[in-house]
Amino acid sequence: MLTNQNGNNTYSFNIDKFYRNYLKGPNLFRKREALEPSFIPDELPHRNSEIEKIAGITACALKGDVPPNFLCYGMTGTGKTATVRYVSQKLAQHCTNNPPWWIYINCTVVSTPYRILAHIYNTIVGREKIPATGLPKDVILKKLLGLLDQKVKNSVCFLVLDEIDILIEKKGGNEILYTLTRLNESLDLCRTSVIGISNKLKFMEYLDSRVTSNLDEEEPIVFHPYNANELADILKLRAKIAFHEGIIEEGVIKLCAGLAAREHGDARKALQLLRKAGEIAERNQNKKIFEKHVENAQKDIDKDHIVEYMLSMPLQAQLTLTAIFLLSKYTREHIITSGDIYDVHSELTNKVPGVKQLTHRRISDYINELALSGLITANTRSMGHYGRTKIINLDIESELVERVLSQIKKIQDYKLLNYKPILLQTDKVKVKNIVFKKLI
């Protein structure tokens, strides 16, 4: 018999017994995947306006014409990707001849120009024919253009760039967007349409003007956050698919919806809460899901969410958080301003090859995002004739921040967590971006 024991031998977990009891226990789930964000139900509540707009833009594909490029904006969990996928399925049902192709690119995973072109090519072929590295980009592009005309032929190929704003943080991001939005000029038969999905309303400000004119051909479709009642409707629909009848006690769905509504109307959070509550109830051999299971699920998610969020942030956001951490680490008396963070961020970027220095405005954007996520607080304060500035404080334990940041390769490789900012070094002084050593 296999058991796990702690160092004091005071607790023994019998995994065999746990699994036997779990198999004998109640089966609450009918279709667990219905509570995943990637699941597309037969109807999407409270997204009629957005569905109508996307359907109107893409309808011309039914007659073989090319839909314009367009963008979808909205905070995380507002149904942007689900709505696009829903419309794509409906469009396919009404296309009897030459149904359109849909290629989804998650830019948090596939983020370099090479990998994006390779991903599109390999998706069309159905297997990995273009290697992860090794070929010149112009060779891949030539192969892709030939494949589009040969395989997709007279149909439309939709290229959906999810989290498109991530590309702007990467080298060559503007260039690959320009290439993708101009593919039709080099195609003979196939036609492409680019759909960008982003949770950053201001991301267009950082695009090259050449890209902006090609990508923003239609009025952007804005997805507003769900309120608690709308989230409850979504959960009721999904719960009917996910669980057996009579499993959910009264108050559970309302509680899940209310907690998620506080998180800026995040439907993913609502679905995650309900799924985790069901899993906790099932593991505890309970025959129904109660509010206490939701409360326990919330505690588990809060722990995991902070770690997951920090690890998934762009490197520049991670460096901004590192700057705040370092300023907090070396002195508790020092008031952290947005100007301090800009200075320390600049010092950190100089230590990491290939990372560009950001403007004050971009740093301010990252500070706002970190504050919105709950990792920091940023309160604007008047400094008299010096103007107004943000006063920043870490809002979570510095030990947790350090533990998570130490898992990020570039921060670890260049030992950034051990760096002491110049403004906190007593033997140095900085004047107009030049560092001098104090003589006395």
C-alpha positions as CSV (number, residue, x, y, z in Angstrom):
1,M,0.0,0.0,0.0
2,L,1.3,3.4,-1.0
3,T,1.0,6.3,1.5
4,N,2.3,9.8,1.7
5,Q,3.6,11.0,5.1
6,N,4.9,14.3,6.4
7,G,8.1,14.7,8.2
8,N,6.6,14.3,11.7
9,N,4.6,11.2,10.7
10,T,1.5,12.7,12.2
11,Y,-0.6,12.6,8.9
12,S,-0.9,9.8,6.5
13,F,-2.7,10.1,3.2
14,N,-3.9,6.8,1.7
15,I,-4.2,7.5,-2.0
16,D,-5.7,4.1,-2.8
17,K,-8.5,4.5,-0.2
18,F,-9.1,8.1,-1.5
19,Y,-9.5,6.8,-5.1
20,R,-11.8,3.9,-4.1
21,N,-14.1,6.2,-2.1
22,Y,-14.1,8.8,-4.9
23,L,-15.3,6.1,-7.4
24,K,-18.0,5.0,-5.0
25,G,-19.1,8.6,-4.3
26,P,-21.8,10.7,-6.1
27,N,-21.3,11.7,-9.7
28,L,-22.3,15.4,-9.9
29,F,-21.1,16.2,-13.4
30,R,-22.8,15.3,-16.6
31,K,-20.5,17.3,-18.9
32,R,-17.7,19.0,-17.0
33,E,-16.3,20.7,-20.1
34,A,-19.5,22.9,-20.3
35,L,-17.9,25.0,-17.6
36,E,-14.7,25.7,-19.5
37,P,-14.3,29.1,-21.2
38,S,-13.6,27.3,-24.5
39,F,-17.0,25.5,-24.6
40,I,-19.4,27.2,-27.0
41,P,-23.1,26.6,-26.1
42,D,-26.0,26.7,-28.5
43,E,-26.8,30.2,-27.3
44,L,-24.8,33.1,-25.8
45,P,-27.0,35.1,-23.4
46,H,-26.6,38.9,-23.4
47,R,-24.4,39.1,-26.5
48,N,-27.1,39.7,-29.1
49,S,-25.8,43.1,-30.1
50,E,-22.2,41.9,-30.5
51,I,-23.3,38.8,-32.4
52,E,-25.4,41.0,-34.8
53,K,-22.4,43.3,-35.5
54,I,-20.0,40.4,-36.2
55,A,-22.5,38.6,-38.3
56,G,-23.2,41.7,-40.3
57,I,-19.4,42.2,-41.0
58,T,-18.8,38.6,-41.9
59,A,-22.0,37.8,-43.9
60,C,-20.5,38.7,-47.2
61,A,-18.3,35.6,-46.9
62,L,-21.5,33.6,-47.7
63,K,-21.4,35.1,-51.2
64,G,-17.7,34.6,-51.6
65,D,-16.8,38.2,-50.9
66,V,-14.0,39.3,-48.5
67,P,-15.1,40.7,-45.1
68,P,-13.0,43.7,-43.8
69,N,-10.5,43.4,-41.0
70,F,-11.9,44.4,-37.6
71,L,-11.2,44.5,-33.9
72,C,-13.1,43.3,-30.8
73,Y,-12.3,45.0,-27.5
74,G,-13.4,44.1,-23.9
75,M,-12.0,43.2,-20.5
76,T,-11.2,39.6,-19.7
77,G,-14.2,37.3,-19.5
78,T,-16.6,39.4,-21.5
79,G,-17.2,36.8,-24.2
80,K,-15.1,38.2,-27.0
81,T,-13.5,34.9,-28.2
82,A,-16.6,32.9,-27.4
83,T,-18.7,35.2,-29.6
84,V,-16.3,35.1,-32.5
85,R,-16.3,31.3,-32.3
86,Y,-20.1,31.2,-32.0
87,V,-20.4,33.3,-35.2
88,S,-17.9,31.2,-37.0
89,Q,-19.9,28.0,-36.3
90,K,-23.1,29.6,-37.5
91,L,-21.4,31.0,-40.6
92,A,-20.2,27.5,-41.5
93,Q,-23.7,26.0,-41.1
94,H,-25.0,28.4,-43.8
95,C,-22.1,28.1,-46.2
96,T,-23.0,25.2,-48.6
97,N,-20.1,25.9,-51.0
98,N,-16.6,26.9,-50.1
99,P,-17.0,27.2,-46.3
100,P,-14.6,29.7,-44.8
101,W,-11.5,28.6,-42.9
102,W,-11.0,29.9,-39.3
103,I,-7.5,29.9,-37.8
104,Y,-7.1,31.0,-34.2
105,I,-3.8,32.3,-32.9
106,N,-3.4,32.8,-29.2
107,C,-0.7,35.6,-29.2
108,T,0.3,34.9,-25.6
109,V,1.5,31.5,-26.8
110,V,2.4,32.1,-30.5
111,S,3.9,35.6,-30.4
112,T,6.8,35.8,-32.8
113,P,6.5,36.6,-36.5
114,Y,8.1,33.3,-37.4
115,R,5.9,31.2,-35.2
116,I,2.7,33.0,-36.3
117,L,3.4,32.2,-40.0
118,A,4.4,28.6,-39.1
119,H,1.2,28.2,-37.0
120,I,-1.0,29.3,-39.8
121,Y,0.7,27.1,-42.3
122,N,0.7,24.0,-40.0
123,T,-2.9,24.5,-39.1
124,I,-4.0,24.5,-42.8
125,V,-1.9,21.5,-43.6
126,G,-3.1,19.6,-40.4
127,R,0.4,18.6,-39.2
128,E,3.7,20.3,-38.3
129,K,5.5,20.7,-41.6
130,I,7.2,24.0,-40.8
131,P,9.7,23.5,-37.9
132,A,9.6,25.7,-34.8
133,T,12.8,27.4,-36.0
134,G,15.3,27.3,-38.9
135,L,13.7,28.8,-42.0
136,P,13.9,32.5,-43.1
137,K,10.6,34.3,-42.6
138,D,10.4,35.3,-46.3
139,V,10.6,31.6,-47.3
140,I,7.7,30.6,-44.9
141,L,5.6,33.5,-46.2
142,K,6.1,32.4,-49.8
143,K,5.2,28.8,-48.8
144,L,2.1,30.1,-46.9
145,L,0.9,32.2,-49.9
146,G,1.1,29.2,-52.2
147,L,-0.7,27.0,-49.7
148,L,-3.5,29.5,-49.2
149,D,-4.2,29.6,-53.0
150,Q,-3.8,25.8,-53.3
151,K,-5.7,24.6,-50.2
152,V,-8.2,27.3,-49.3
153,K,-8.6,28.3,-52.9
154,N,-11.6,30.5,-53.6
155,S,-12.8,30.6,-50.0
156,V,-12.1,33.1,-47.2
157,C,-9.6,32.4,-44.5
158,F,-10.3,34.3,-41.2
159,L,-7.1,34.8,-39.1
160,V,-8.2,35.4,-35.5
161,L,-5.5,37.0,-33.4
162,D,-6.5,36.5,-29.8
163,E,-4.7,38.9,-27.3
164,I,-3.4,40.8,-30.3
165,D,-2.0,43.5,-28.1
166,I,0.8,41.1,-26.9
167,L,2.4,41.4,-30.4
168,I,3.1,45.1,-29.9
169,E,5.3,44.2,-27.0
170,K,7.4,41.9,-29.2
171,K,10.1,42.7,-31.7
172,G,8.6,42.6,-35.2
173,G,5.0,42.8,-33.9
174,N,4.0,45.7,-36.1
175,E,5.7,44.2,-39.1
176,I,3.8,40.8,-38.8
177,L,0.5,42.6,-38.4
178,Y,1.3,44.7,-41.5
179,T,2.1,41.5,-43.4
180,L,-1.1,39.7,-42.3
181,T,-3.3,42.6,-43.2
182,R,-1.8,42.9,-46.7
183,L,-1.8,39.2,-47.6
184,N,-4.6,39.6,-50.2
185,E,-2.3,41.7,-52.4
186,S,-0.1,38.6,-53.0
187,L,-2.9,36.0,-53.3
188,D,-4.6,34.9,-56.6
189,L,-7.5,32.8,-55.3
190,C,-7.8,32.8,-51.6
191,R,-8.8,35.9,-49.6
192,T,-8.0,36.6,-45.9
193,S,-9.6,38.7,-43.2
194,V,-7.9,39.5,-39.9
195,I,-9.9,39.7,-36.6
196,G,-8.1,41.1,-33.6
197,I,-9.2,40.5,-30.1
198,S,-7.8,42.5,-27.2
199,N,-8.6,43.5,-23.6
200,K,-6.7,46.8,-23.9
201,L,-8.7,49.6,-25.4
202,K,-5.7,51.8,-25.9
203,F,-3.5,49.2,-27.7
204,M,-4.2,50.9,-31.1
205,E,-2.2,53.9,-30.0
206,Y,1.0,51.8,-30.1
207,L,0.4,50.5,-33.6
208,D,2.3,51.7,-36.6
209,S,0.1,54.0,-38.7
210,R,0.4,51.6,-41.7
211,V,-1.1,48.8,-39.6
212,T,-3.8,51.0,-38.1
213,S,-5.2,51.9,-41.5
214,N,-5.3,48.2,-42.6
215,L,-6.6,46.7,-39.3
216,D,-9.2,49.2,-38.3
217,E,-11.4,49.0,-41.4
218,E,-14.6,48.7,-39.4
219,E,-15.8,50.4,-36.2
220,P,-14.4,48.3,-33.3
221,I,-16.8,46.1,-31.4
222,V,-16.7,46.8,-27.7
223,F,-17.8,44.1,-25.2
224,H,-19.0,45.6,-22.0
225,P,-18.6,43.6,-18.7
226,Y,-21.5,41.4,-17.5
227,N,-23.5,42.4,-14.4
228,A,-24.4,39.9,-11.7
229,N,-27.9,39.1,-13.2
230,E,-26.3,38.5,-16.7
231,L,-23.7,36.2,-15.2
232,A,-26.4,34.3,-13.3
233,D,-28.2,33.7,-16.6
234,I,-25.0,32.4,-18.2
235,L,-24.3,30.1,-15.3
236,K,-27.9,28.7,-15.3
237,L,-27.5,27.8,-18.9
238,R,-24.2,26.1,-18.5
239,A,-25.2,24.4,-15.2
240,K,-28.0,22.6,-17.1
241,I,-25.5,21.1,-19.4
242,A,-22.7,20.5,-16.9
243,F,-24.5,18.9,-13.9
244,H,-27.1,16.3,-13.3
245,E,-30.6,17.7,-12.3
246,G,-31.1,18.8,-8.7
247,I,-27.4,19.0,-7.9
248,I,-27.2,22.8,-7.2
249,E,-28.7,24.2,-4.0
250,E,-30.5,27.5,-4.1
251,G,-28.1,30.5,-3.7
252,V,-25.1,28.8,-5.3
253,I,-25.5,30.4,-8.8
254,K,-26.3,33.8,-7.3
255,L,-23.2,33.7,-5.1
256,C,-20.9,32.7,-8.0
257,A,-22.4,35.4,-10.2
258,G,-22.1,38.1,-7.4
259,L,-18.4,37.2,-6.7
260,A,-17.5,37.3,-10.4
261,A,-19.4,40.6,-10.9
262,R,-17.0,42.2,-8.4
263,E,-14.1,41.0,-10.7
264,H,-15.2,43.4,-13.5
265,G,-18.0,41.1,-14.7
266,D,-15.7,38.2,-15.6
267,A,-17.7,35.3,-17.0
268,R,-14.6,33.0,-16.9
269,K,-14.3,33.7,-13.1
270,A,-18.0,32.8,-12.7
271,L,-17.6,29.5,-14.6
272,Q,-14.4,28.6,-12.7
273,L,-16.1,29.2,-9.4
274,L,-19.0,27.0,-10.2
275,R,-16.8,24.2,-11.7
276,K,-14.4,24.3,-8.7
277,A,-17.3,24.3,-6.2
278,G,-18.7,21.2,-7.9
279,E,-15.3,19.5,-7.8
280,I,-14.9,20.3,-4.1
281,A,-18.3,18.9,-3.4
282,E,-17.6,15.7,-5.4
283,R,-14.2,15.2,-3.6
284,N,-16.0,15.6,-0.2
285,Q,-18.6,12.9,-1.2
286,N,-21.4,15.5,-1.0
287,K,-24.5,14.8,-3.1
288,K,-25.2,18.5,-3.7
289,I,-23.3,21.8,-4.2
290,F,-23.8,24.3,-1.4
291,E,-22.7,27.9,-0.9
292,K,-19.9,26.7,1.5
293,H,-18.3,24.9,-1.5
294,V,-18.4,28.2,-3.5
295,E,-16.7,30.0,-0.6
296,N,-14.0,27.3,-0.4
297,A,-13.6,27.5,-4.2
298,Q,-13.1,31.3,-3.9
299,K,-10.3,30.9,-1.4
300,D,-8.5,28.4,-3.7
301,I,-8.9,30.5,-6.8
302,D,-7.6,33.6,-5.1
303,K,-4.3,31.9,-4.2
304,D,-3.9,30.4,-7.7
305,H,-5.1,33.6,-9.5
306,I,-2.3,35.9,-8.2
307,V,0.4,33.5,-9.2
308,E,-1.1,32.7,-12.6
309,Y,-1.7,36.4,-13.4
310,M,1.9,37.4,-12.5
311,L,3.4,34.6,-14.6
312,S,1.2,35.3,-17.6
313,M,2.0,39.1,-17.7
314,P,4.1,40.5,-20.5
315,L,7.8,40.8,-19.5
316,Q,7.6,44.6,-19.4
317,A,4.7,44.4,-16.9
318,Q,6.8,41.9,-14.9
319,L,9.7,44.3,-14.9
320,T,7.4,47.1,-13.7
321,L,6.3,44.9,-10.8
322,T,10.0,44.0,-10.2
323,A,10.8,47.8,-9.9
324,I,8.0,48.3,-7.4
325,F,9.2,45.2,-5.4
326,L,12.8,46.4,-5.3
327,L,11.8,49.9,-4.1
328,S,9.6,48.2,-1.4
329,K,12.3,45.7,-0.5
330,Y,15.2,48.0,0.4
331,T,13.3,50.7,2.4
332,R,9.9,50.9,3.9
333,E,10.3,54.7,4.6
334,H,10.7,55.6,0.9
335,I,7.5,56.8,-0.8
336,I,7.3,55.1,-4.2
337,T,6.2,57.4,-7.0
338,S,5.5,56.6,-10.6
339,G,8.7,58.6,-11.5
340,D,10.8,56.3,-9.2
341,I,9.3,53.2,-11.0
342,Y,10.2,54.7,-14.3
343,D,13.8,55.2,-13.2
344,V,14.2,51.7,-11.8
345,H,12.5,50.1,-14.8
346,S,15.0,51.9,-17.0
347,E,17.9,50.5,-14.9
348,L,16.4,47.0,-15.2
349,T,15.9,47.1,-18.9
350,N,19.6,48.1,-19.3
351,K,20.5,44.8,-17.6
352,V,18.3,42.6,-19.9
353,P,19.5,42.4,-23.5
354,G,16.8,43.0,-26.2
355,V,14.3,44.7,-23.9
356,K,13.6,48.3,-24.9
357,Q,13.1,51.2,-22.5
358,L,9.5,52.4,-22.2
359,T,8.1,55.9,-22.1
360,H,6.6,57.5,-18.9
361,R,3.2,57.0,-20.4
362,R,3.6,53.3,-21.1
363,I,4.9,52.8,-17.5
364,S,1.9,54.6,-16.3
365,D,-0.3,52.2,-18.3
366,Y,1.3,49.2,-16.7
367,I,0.9,50.8,-13.2
368,N,-2.8,51.2,-13.9
369,E,-3.1,47.6,-15.0
370,L,-1.2,46.3,-11.9
371,A,-3.6,48.4,-9.7
372,L,-6.6,47.1,-11.6
373,S,-5.5,43.5,-11.0
374,G,-5.1,44.2,-7.2
375,L,-1.4,43.6,-7.0
376,I,-0.7,47.2,-6.1
377,T,-2.5,50.3,-5.0
378,A,-1.9,53.6,-6.9
379,N,-3.3,56.7,-5.5
380,T,-2.8,60.1,-7.2
381,R,-1.5,62.8,-4.9
382,S,-0.8,66.5,-5.4
383,M,2.8,67.5,-4.8
384,G,2.3,71.2,-4.8
385,H,4.2,73.1,-7.5
386,Y,5.8,69.8,-8.6
387,G,2.4,68.7,-10.0
388,R,0.5,65.5,-9.3
389,T,2.0,62.0,-9.1
390,K,0.9,58.4,-8.2
391,I,1.9,57.0,-4.8
392,I,2.3,53.2,-5.2
393,N,2.3,50.4,-2.6
394,L,2.4,46.6,-3.0
395,D,-1.0,45.2,-2.1
396,I,0.1,41.6,-1.6
397,E,2.8,39.9,0.5
398,S,6.3,40.8,-0.8
399,E,7.4,37.2,-0.1
400,L,4.8,35.9,-2.6
401,V,5.9,38.5,-5.2
402,E,9.5,37.5,-4.8
403,R,8.7,33.8,-5.1
404,V,6.7,34.2,-8.3
405,L,9.1,36.7,-9.9
406,S,12.0,34.4,-9.2
407,Q,10.3,31.8,-11.5
408,I,10.6,34.2,-14.5
409,K,13.6,33.2,-16.5
410,K,15.0,36.6,-17.5
411,I,14.5,38.0,-14.0
412,Q,16.3,35.0,-12.6
413,D,19.1,34.8,-15.2
414,Y,20.1,38.4,-14.7
415,K,19.6,38.4,-10.9
416,L,17.3,41.4,-11.0
417,L,15.8,40.6,-7.6
418,N,19.1,41.2,-5.9
419,Y,19.6,44.6,-7.6
420,K,19.5,47.7,-5.5
421,P,18.1,50.8,-7.3
422,I,20.5,53.7,-7.7
423,L,18.2,56.1,-5.9
424,L,18.5,53.8,-2.8
425,Q,22.3,53.4,-3.0
426,T,23.9,55.8,-0.5
427,D,27.2,56.0,-2.3
428,K,25.8,57.1,-5.7
429,V,23.8,60.0,-7.0
430,K,21.9,60.4,-10.4
431,V,21.9,63.7,-12.2
432,K,20.1,63.9,-15.6
433,N,20.4,60.2,-16.2
434,I,24.1,60.1,-15.4
435,V,25.2,58.2,-12.3
436,F,28.0,59.7,-10.2
437,K,29.9,58.2,-7.3
438,K,29.7,60.3,-4.2
439,L,33.1,61.6,-3.0
440,I,32.0,62.2,0.6
